[in-house]
Amino acid sequence: MAAKKKQQTHAKRARELAVKERRERKRAKKAERALAAEGGIPMDGDESGASPELPEDESEAAVAPVEAT
């Protein structure tokens, strides 16, 4: 009976640690997003979409403008 109790205790401790680590990662992610929002930097998953420096369509990035002479 003591062995079963010990296994349950280890399993409970492992679950508690997993939950604690998950919460810490979530807090860190939220803090990172808050800092980025203060700086005006769009993050992945934001509603703002792609960064303004890069064209959204790949064909626009591959074609260089040609000047007529």
C-alpha positions, -999 to +999 in steps of 0.1 A: +000+000+000+028+024+007+043+019-028+010+029-044+007+060-022+042+070-032+034+066-069+004+088-066+024+114-048+051+114-075+024+117-102+007+145-084+040+164-080+048+159-117+013+173-127+018+203-103+052+210-118+039+208-153+011+233-145+035+256-128+059+256-158+030+261-182+018+291-162+053+306-160+057+303-198+023+319-203+033+348-180+066+353-198+048+353-232+023+379-220+051+401-206+069+399-239+038+408-258+032+437-235+067+451-240+064+447-278+030+465-277+046+494-258+074+496-284+049+493-313+065+461-326+039+437-341+041+402-328+031+369-345-006+364-341-014+401-339-042+414-359-019+439-376-007+412-401+027+412-418+054+437-411+052+468-432+088+465-446+081+432-464+057+428-493+029+403-486+031+387-520+062+367-529+060+377-566+064+414-556+096+406-537+112+386-566+106+412-593+130+441-593+118+474-609+132+479-644+140+514-656+133+522-693+162+541-710 
